[in-house]
């Protein structure tokens, strides 16, 4: 690790210590891995600042936009009045999720009011109705599918779980877009003949994990059944996932690890433990971390190459999630946790905001990691017995 990287990593030491403490605690099968130390507020502020700097920053902007006529030539703020910032639509969506998440977990911190103001300005009823009109436009049936749409449901889930009058108001504003998004998945998944096994936005495994979590939070049994059925159809018979072929040079998700992180949500602990032996037979049982090394970005100013910083973060939370689904005495658990810590150290060191290519989205991935949003347990937060 070079001096600059080490200095940056030290700024995230409270988070890293919390993650290490989590894996050091003894747990039973019924007591999944939990972070027992409160998330450091100073780190939360750094992540919130990244989102606050971009959710209403219109340019630069990358638009995935289908034009049907000259009338469709408009600036981003008119095309997507709620989610026009943070370079692209999906990054804006999960930037708003970041602010809702940290506002939810840190209501007493100074940045919380700025976070509340930002999401209030974006998620008003008029803006979100115009987002609905846009998604329903001709030729936009596959818009932001599945990645951006899955993050939209994650934002909705956060608002549903946040016991706050503002969250209730914004959840109501979002309801029509939320329902439209869910309907897009309900229509698409039965027609998708094969899973999409890339390491970027089109990957199905990661998106389905977010959708499944949403369905359970809001109590949508039909969506839960659909996602579980399709996941079983696509992935249950998979064996010996080719980790040696990962990653591709611009991945921010691991096809193999994301699939395992989805299936631990779908299968019972006993079924998952058995399935994992066949799917990732190379996970060691000696507590070592060198079986999976973090990736190094060669040019953080290149938006595609910077994806590998996100890969380190997503690997970290997915390995954590996989470990949390295994029994405490499973010999693979310590190696999964060790690799998770190693990737968390590398990934968090990259979340600096120095380059907008990574700054507009890496904070969301870091927040998902350190708040253990995808894990079965909940993080301890200041002034709370749990979340």
C-alpha positions as CSV (number, residue, x, y, z in Angstrom):
1,X,0.0,0.0,0.0
2,X,1.5,3.4,-1.0
3,X,1.6,6.3,1.5
4,X,-1.4,8.2,0.0
5,X,-3.5,5.0,0.2
6,X,-2.4,4.3,3.7
7,X,-3.2,7.8,4.8
8,X,-6.7,7.6,3.3
9,X,-7.3,4.2,4.8
10,X,-6.5,5.6,8.3
11,X,-9.3,8.1,7.9
12,X,-11.7,5.2,7.8
13,X,-10.1,3.3,10.7
14,X,-13.2,3.5,12.9
15,X,-15.2,1.7,10.2
16,X,-12.5,-0.9,9.6
17,X,-12.2,-1.6,13.3
18,X,-16.0,-2.1,13.5
19,X,-15.9,-4.6,10.7
20,X,-13.0,-6.5,12.3
21,X,-14.8,-6.5,15.7
22,X,-17.9,-8.0,13.9
23,X,-16.0,-11.0,12.7
24,X,-14.1,-11.5,16.0
25,X,-17.3,-11.9,18.0
26,X,-18.5,-15.5,18.6
27,X,-22.0,-16.2,17.2
28,X,-24.5,-19.0,16.9
29,X,-26.3,-20.0,13.8
30,X,-29.3,-18.1,15.0
31,X,-27.2,-15.0,15.7
32,X,-25.8,-13.7,12.4
33,X,-22.7,-11.5,12.2
34,X,-23.4,-8.0,13.6
35,X,-21.4,-4.8,14.0
36,X,-21.3,-4.2,17.7
37,X,-19.7,-0.8,17.6
38,X,-21.6,2.3,16.4
39,X,-20.7,3.6,12.9
40,X,-18.4,6.5,13.3
41,X,-20.3,9.8,12.6
42,X,-17.2,11.4,11.0
43,X,-17.1,8.7,8.3
44,X,-20.9,9.0,7.7
45,X,-20.4,12.8,7.2
46,X,-17.7,12.1,4.5
47,X,-20.1,9.8,2.7
48,X,-23.0,12.1,3.0
49,X,-21.0,15.0,1.6
50,X,-20.2,13.1,-1.5
51,X,-23.9,12.6,-2.2
52,X,-24.8,16.2,-1.2
53,X,-22.3,17.4,-3.7
54,X,-23.8,15.5,-6.6
55,X,-27.5,14.9,-6.2
56,X,-28.3,18.3,-7.6
57,X,-25.2,18.6,-9.8
58,X,-26.5,18.4,-13.4
59,X,-23.3,18.3,-15.4
60,X,-21.3,16.4,-16.4
61,X,-24.2,14.0,-17.3
62,X,-24.5,10.7,-19.1
63,X,-28.0,10.2,-20.4
64,X,-29.4,6.8,-21.5
65,X,-32.2,8.5,-23.4
66,X,-34.5,7.3,-26.2
67,X,-35.7,10.1,-28.4
68,X,-39.0,9.7,-30.3
69,X,-39.1,13.2,-31.7
70,X,-37.4,16.6,-31.4
71,X,-39.6,17.3,-28.4
72,X,-37.6,14.8,-26.4
73,X,-34.4,16.9,-26.7
74,X,-34.3,18.4,-23.2
75,X,-31.7,19.0,-20.5
76,X,-31.3,16.4,-17.7
77,X,-33.2,18.4,-15.2
78,X,-36.3,18.4,-17.4
79,X,-36.0,14.8,-18.4
80,X,-35.6,13.5,-14.9
81,X,-36.4,16.2,-12.4
82,X,-35.9,14.0,-9.3
83,X,-32.8,12.1,-10.5
84,X,-30.9,14.3,-12.8
85,X,-27.7,14.6,-10.8
86,X,-24.7,12.5,-10.0
87,X,-23.7,12.0,-13.6
88,X,-26.4,9.3,-14.4
89,X,-29.9,8.3,-13.3
90,X,-29.0,5.2,-11.3
91,X,-26.2,7.0,-9.4
92,X,-28.6,9.8,-8.5
93,X,-31.1,7.2,-7.2
94,X,-28.6,5.5,-5.0
95,X,-27.2,8.9,-4.0
96,X,-30.6,9.8,-2.6
97,X,-30.7,6.3,-1.0
98,X,-27.4,7.2,0.7
99,X,-28.8,10.4,2.1
100,X,-32.0,8.6,3.3
101,X,-30.0,5.8,4.9
102,X,-27.6,8.1,6.8
103,X,-30.4,10.5,7.7
104,X,-32.2,7.5,9.1
105,X,-29.2,6.2,11.0
106,X,-27.9,9.5,12.2
107,X,-30.9,11.8,12.9
108,X,-29.0,13.9,15.4
109,X,-25.9,14.7,13.4
110,X,-25.4,18.0,11.8
111,X,-25.4,16.7,8.2
112,X,-28.8,15.1,8.8
113,X,-30.8,18.3,8.1
114,X,-28.9,18.9,4.8
115,X,-29.7,15.3,3.8
116,X,-33.3,15.8,4.6
117,X,-33.5,19.1,2.7
118,X,-31.8,17.5,-0.4
119,X,-34.1,14.5,-0.6
120,X,-37.2,16.7,0.1
121,X,-36.3,19.0,-2.8
122,X,-35.9,16.0,-5.1
123,X,-38.7,13.7,-4.1
124,X,-41.6,16.0,-4.2
125,X,-44.8,14.7,-5.8
126,X,-44.5,16.8,-9.0
127,X,-41.0,15.7,-9.7
128,X,-41.8,12.0,-9.2
129,X,-44.9,12.1,-11.3
130,X,-42.8,13.5,-14.1
131,X,-40.3,10.6,-13.6
132,X,-43.3,8.3,-14.0
133,X,-44.3,10.0,-17.2
134,X,-40.8,9.6,-18.5
135,X,-40.5,5.9,-17.7
136,X,-43.9,5.3,-19.4
137,X,-42.7,7.0,-22.6
138,X,-42.4,5.2,-25.9
139,X,-39.4,3.0,-26.2
140,X,-38.4,3.1,-22.5
141,X,-39.6,-0.2,-21.3
142,X,-36.0,-1.3,-20.5
143,X,-34.9,2.0,-19.1
144,X,-32.4,1.4,-16.2
145,X,-33.3,-2.3,-16.1
146,X,-32.3,-3.9,-13.8
147,X,-29.7,-1.9,-11.9
148,X,-31.2,1.5,-11.6
149,X,-34.7,0.1,-11.1
150,X,-33.4,-2.2,-8.3
151,X,-31.8,0.8,-6.6
152,X,-35.1,2.7,-6.9
153,X,-36.8,-0.1,-4.9
154,X,-33.9,0.0,-2.4
155,X,-34.6,3.7,-1.9
156,X,-38.3,2.9,-1.5
157,X,-37.5,0.2,1.1
158,X,-35.3,2.7,3.1
159,X,-38.2,5.2,3.3
160,X,-40.6,2.4,4.3
161,X,-38.4,1.4,7.2
162,X,-37.6,4.9,8.4
163,X,-40.0,5.8,11.2
164,X,-40.1,9.5,10.5
165,X,-42.9,11.9,9.2
166,X,-40.7,13.1,6.4
167,X,-39.9,9.5,5.3
168,X,-43.7,8.8,5.3
169,X,-44.4,11.8,3.1
170,X,-41.6,11.0,0.6
171,X,-42.6,7.3,0.5
172,X,-46.1,8.4,-0.4
173,X,-44.7,10.7,-3.1
174,X,-42.7,7.8,-4.5
175,X,-45.5,5.2,-4.4
176,X,-46.5,5.5,-8.0
177,X,-43.0,5.2,-9.4
178,X,-42.3,2.4,-6.9
179,X,-45.3,0.5,-8.2
180,X,-44.3,1.1,-11.8
181,X,-40.8,-0.1,-11.1
182,X,-42.0,-3.3,-9.4
183,X,-44.3,-3.9,-12.4
184,X,-41.4,-3.7,-14.7
185,X,-39.6,-6.5,-12.8
186,X,-42.9,-8.6,-12.7
187,X,-43.2,-8.3,-16.4
188,X,-39.6,-8.9,-17.3
189,X,-38.4,-11.7,-15.1
190,X,-40.8,-14.4,-16.4
191,X,-39.7,-13.6,-19.9
192,X,-35.9,-13.5,-19.2
193,X,-34.7,-16.9,-20.5
194,X,-31.2,-16.8,-19.0
195,X,-29.6,-14.8,-16.2
196,X,-27.2,-12.0,-17.1
197,X,-23.8,-12.8,-15.7
198,X,-21.8,-9.6,-16.3
199,X,-20.0,-7.5,-13.7
200,X,-21.7,-4.3,-14.6
201,X,-25.2,-2.8,-14.6
202,X,-27.1,-5.5,-16.5
203,X,-26.2,-8.3,-14.0
204,X,-29.3,-10.0,-12.6
205,X,-28.0,-11.5,-9.4
206,X,-27.2,-8.2,-7.6
207,X,-30.4,-6.5,-8.8
208,X,-32.5,-9.5,-7.6
209,X,-30.9,-9.3,-4.2
210,X,-32.1,-5.7,-3.9
211,X,-35.5,-6.5,-5.2
212,X,-35.9,-9.5,-2.9
213,X,-35.0,-7.4,0.1
214,X,-37.5,-4.7,-0.9
215,X,-40.3,-7.3,-1.3
216,X,-39.7,-8.6,2.2
217,X,-39.6,-5.1,3.7
218,X,-42.9,-4.0,2.1
219,X,-44.6,-7.4,2.3
220,X,-45.0,-8.1,-1.4
221,X,-45.3,-11.8,-1.3
222,X,-45.9,-12.2,-5.1
223,X,-42.7,-10.4,-5.9
224,X,-40.8,-12.4,-3.3
225,X,-42.1,-15.7,-4.7
226,X,-41.3,-14.6,-8.3
227,X,-37.7,-13.6,-7.4
228,X,-37.1,-16.8,-5.4
229,X,-38.6,-19.0,-8.2
230,X,-36.5,-17.3,-10.9
231,X,-33.3,-17.4,-8.8
232,X,-33.8,-21.1,-8.2
233,X,-34.5,-21.7,-11.9
234,X,-31.4,-19.8,-13.0
235,X,-28.9,-20.6,-10.3
236,X,-29.7,-23.6,-8.2
237,X,-27.9,-26.1,-10.4
238,X,-24.8,-23.9,-10.9
239,X,-21.5,-25.5,-9.8
240,X,-17.8,-24.5,-9.8
241,X,-18.2,-20.8,-10.6
242,X,-15.1,-19.7,-12.6
243,X,-13.6,-17.3,-10.1
244,X,-10.3,-17.5,-12.1
245,X,-12.0,-15.6,-14.9
246,X,-12.9,-12.6,-12.6
247,X,-12.7,-9.7,-12.8
248,X,-13.2,-8.2,-16.2
249,X,-11.3,-4.9,-16.4
250,X,-14.3,-2.7,-15.7
251,X,-16.4,-4.8,-13.3
252,X,-17.9,-3.3,-10.2
253,X,-19.8,-6.4,-9.3
254,X,-18.5,-10.0,-9.1
255,X,-20.7,-12.4,-11.1
256,X,-19.8,-15.4,-8.9
257,X,-19.9,-13.7,-5.5
258,X,-23.1,-11.7,-6.3
259,X,-24.8,-15.0,-7.2
260,X,-23.8,-16.5,-3.9
261,X,-25.0,-13.4,-2.0
262,X,-28.3,-13.7,-3.7
263,X,-28.7,-17.4,-3.1
264,X,-28.0,-17.0,0.7
265,X,-31.2,-14.9,0.7
266,X,-33.2,-17.6,-1.2
267,X,-32.1,-20.9,0.4
268,X,-32.3,-22.0,4.0
269,X,-29.0,-21.9,5.9
270,X,-28.5,-25.6,5.6
271,X,-29.4,-25.6,1.9
272,X,-27.1,-22.7,1.2
273,X,-24.2,-24.2,3.0
274,X,-24.4,-27.3,0.9
275,X,-25.0,-25.3,-2.3
276,X,-22.0,-23.1,-1.6
277,X,-19.6,-26.2,-1.5
278,X,-20.5,-27.0,-5.0
279,X,-20.7,-23.4,-6.3
280,X,-17.5,-22.0,-4.8
281,X,-15.4,-25.0,-3.9
282,X,-12.2,-22.9,-3.7
283,X,-13.2,-21.0,-0.5
284,X,-10.6,-22.2,2.0
285,X,-11.3,-23.4,5.5
286,X,-8.1,-22.1,7.2
287,X,-9.1,-18.4,7.8
288,X,-6.8,-17.1,5.1
289,X,-7.6,-14.1,3.0
290,X,-5.2,-14.5,0.1
291,X,-7.6,-16.7,-1.9
292,X,-9.2,-13.5,-3.2
293,X,-7.1,-10.4,-3.6
294,X,-8.5,-6.8,-3.9
295,X,-8.1,-5.1,-7.3
296,X,-6.0,-2.0,-8.0
297,X,-7.3,0.9,-10.2
298,X,-4.6,2.0,-12.6
299,X,-6.3,5.3,-13.5
300,X,-9.0,6.7,-11.1
301,X,-9.8,9.5,-13.6
302,X,-11.1,6.9,-16.1
303,X,-14.7,6.2,-15.1
304,X,-14.7,2.6,-16.4
305,X,-11.4,1.7,-14.9
306,X,-12.5,3.2,-11.6
307,X,-15.2,0.5,-11.5
308,X,-12.7,-1.8,-9.8
309,X,-12.8,0.4,-6.7
310,X,-16.5,-0.4,-6.5
311,X,-15.8,-4.1,-7.0
312,X,-13.7,-4.1,-3.9
313,X,-16.5,-2.6,-1.9
314,X,-19.2,-4.8,-3.3
315,X,-17.1,-7.9,-2.8
316,X,-16.6,-6.9,0.8
317,X,-20.3,-6.6,1.6
318,X,-21.2,-9.7,-0.4
319,X,-18.5,-11.8,1.3
320,X,-19.8,-10.5,4.6
321,X,-23.4,-11.5,3.7
322,X,-22.3,-14.9,2.5
323,X,-20.4,-15.5,5.8
324,X,-23.4,-14.3,7.8
325,X,-25.6,-17.1,6.3
326,X,-23.2,-19.9,7.4
327,X,-23.2,-21.5,10.8
328,X,-20.6,-20.2,13.3
329,X,-18.7,-23.5,13.1
330,X,-18.6,-23.6,9.4
331,X,-14.8,-23.8,8.5
332,X,-15.2,-21.5,5.5
333,X,-16.7,-18.6,7.5
334,X,-13.4,-17.2,8.8
335,X,-11.8,-17.1,5.3
336,X,-14.9,-15.3,3.9
337,X,-14.7,-12.8,6.7
338,X,-10.9,-12.3,6.2
339,X,-11.4,-11.6,2.5
340,X,-14.2,-9.3,3.3
341,X,-12.0,-7.2,5.7
342,X,-9.2,-7.1,3.1
343,X,-11.5,-5.8,0.4
344,X,-13.2,-3.3,2.8
345,X,-9.8,-1.8,3.6
346,X,-8.9,-1.4,-0.1
347,X,-12.3,-0.3,-1.1
348,X,-12.9,2.3,1.6
349,X,-9.5,3.8,0.9
350,X,-10.7,4.7,-2.6
351,X,-13.7,6.7,-1.4
352,X,-12.1,10.2,-1.4
353,X,-14.2,12.2,-3.8
354,X,-10.9,13.4,-5.4
355,X,-12.1,12.4,-8.9
356,X,-15.8,12.7,-9.9
357,X,-15.5,9.6,-11.9
358,X,-15.7,7.6,-8.6
359,X,-16.9,10.3,-6.3
360,X,-20.4,10.4,-7.7
361,X,-21.1,6.8,-6.8
362,X,-18.6,5.1,-4.5
363,X,-20.0,6.8,-1.4
364,X,-23.2,4.8,-1.9
365,X,-21.3,1.5,-2.2
366,X,-19.3,2.4,0.9
367,X,-22.5,3.2,2.8
368,X,-24.1,0.0,1.8
369,X,-21.0,-1.8,3.1
370,X,-20.4,-0.1,6.4
371,X,-24.1,0.0,7.4
372,X,-24.4,-3.7,6.4
373,X,-27.6,-2.9,4.6
374,X,-27.7,-6.3,2.8
375,X,-26.9,-8.4,5.8
376,X,-29.5,-10.1,8.0
377,X,-28.6,-8.2,11.1
378,X,-28.8,-4.5,11.7
379,X,-26.0,-2.1,12.6
380,X,-26.0,-0.4,16.1
381,X,-26.5,3.3,15.7
382,X,-25.9,6.2,18.1
383,X,-28.8,6.6,20.5
384,X,-30.5,3.4,19.3
385,X,-30.8,-0.2,20.5
386,X,-30.7,-1.3,16.9
387,X,-32.2,-0.6,13.5
